[in-house]
Amino acid sequence: MALTRDFKDTVVARAQLDPRFREMLFTEAINAYLGGDTAAGKAILRDLVNATVGFEELAAELNKPSKSLHRMLAPRGNPSTENFFGIVSALQKKARVKLRVTAKAG
């Protein structure tokens, strides 16, 4: 099911106003990646980029064209490990979120 623009705008607005919501979005994106759901992880990262740094500023920080970043986080995108972690690092700074991985028994 496709999300409506109103829903996406609501997510972005809330992420801009609520630091805890930004943290939870970021956590959910990384957990989706680690769980093998890269499509959901990229979708959430796109929303987080739009709500925090924006693709143009992120492109300048990573020294990459913004269109390349859009493609990387598109549904069929496949960012390299270096690009993925560059995006994650830049988002951590801008969103003021420090991610930490912990292991739990399955």
C-alpha positions as CSV (number, residue, x, y, z in Angstrom):
1,M,0.0,0.0,0.0
2,A,1.4,3.4,-1.0
3,L,1.6,6.1,1.5
4,T,-0.1,9.4,0.8
5,R,1.8,12.7,0.6
6,D,-0.2,13.9,3.7
7,F,1.1,11.0,5.7
8,K,4.7,11.6,4.6
9,D,4.4,15.3,5.3
10,T,3.1,14.5,8.8
11,V,6.0,12.2,9.5
12,V,8.5,14.9,8.4
13,A,6.8,17.6,10.4
14,R,6.8,15.4,13.5
15,A,10.4,14.4,13.0
16,Q,11.4,18.1,12.8
17,L,9.7,18.9,16.0
18,D,10.2,15.8,18.2
19,P,13.8,14.6,18.9
20,R,12.5,11.3,20.4
21,F,10.5,10.6,17.2
22,R,13.6,11.2,15.1
23,E,15.5,8.8,17.3
24,M,12.9,6.2,17.0
25,L,12.7,6.6,13.2
26,F,16.5,6.2,12.9
27,T,16.4,3.2,15.2
28,E,13.6,1.6,13.1
29,A,15.5,2.2,9.9
30,I,18.6,0.5,11.1
31,N,16.7,-2.3,12.7
32,A,14.9,-2.9,9.4
33,Y,18.3,-3.1,7.6
34,L,19.7,-5.4,10.1
35,G,16.6,-7.6,9.9
36,G,16.9,-7.8,6.1
37,D,14.1,-5.5,5.2
38,T,16.2,-3.0,3.2
39,A,13.2,-1.5,1.4
40,A,11.7,-0.4,4.7
41,G,15.1,0.8,6.0
42,K,15.6,2.9,2.9
43,A,12.1,4.4,3.0
44,I,12.5,5.4,6.6
45,L,16.0,6.8,5.9
46,R,14.6,8.9,3.1
47,D,12.0,10.3,5.4
48,L,14.7,11.1,8.0
49,V,16.9,12.8,5.4
50,N,13.9,14.9,4.3
51,A,13.1,15.8,7.9
52,T,16.6,16.7,9.0
53,V,19.4,17.5,6.7
54,G,17.7,17.4,3.3
55,F,19.2,15.8,0.2
56,E,21.1,18.9,-1.0
57,E,22.9,19.5,2.3
58,L,23.6,15.8,2.7
59,A,25.1,15.7,-0.8
60,A,27.4,18.6,0.0
61,E,28.5,16.9,3.2
62,L,29.2,13.6,1.5
63,N,30.6,15.2,-1.7
64,K,28.1,13.2,-3.8
65,P,25.4,14.5,-6.2
66,S,22.0,14.7,-4.6
67,K,20.5,12.7,-7.4
68,S,22.9,9.8,-6.6
69,L,21.7,9.9,-3.0
70,H,18.1,9.9,-4.1
71,R,18.8,6.8,-6.2
72,M,20.7,5.1,-3.4
73,L,17.7,5.4,-1.1
74,A,15.1,4.7,-3.7
75,P,13.2,1.4,-3.5
76,R,15.5,-0.3,-6.0
77,G,18.6,1.6,-4.8
78,N,21.7,-0.2,-3.6
79,P,24.1,2.0,-1.7
80,S,27.6,0.8,-1.2
81,T,28.7,0.1,2.4
82,E,30.8,3.3,2.3
83,N,27.9,5.4,1.1
84,F,25.4,3.8,3.5
85,F,27.6,4.5,6.5
86,G,28.4,8.0,5.2
87,I,24.6,8.7,5.2
88,V,24.2,7.1,8.6
89,S,27.1,9.2,10.0
90,A,25.8,12.4,8.6
91,L,22.3,11.7,9.9
92,Q,23.6,11.0,13.4
93,K,25.2,14.4,13.5
94,K,22.3,16.3,12.1
95,A,19.6,14.4,14.0
96,R,21.8,14.5,17.1
97,V,21.3,10.8,17.6
98,K,24.1,8.4,18.4
99,L,23.3,4.9,17.4
100,R,24.6,1.9,19.3
101,V,24.2,-1.8,18.4
102,T,23.4,-4.3,21.1
103,A,22.9,-8.0,20.8
104,K,20.0,-10.0,22.2
105,A,19.6,-13.7,22.3
106,G,17.1,-14.9,19.6
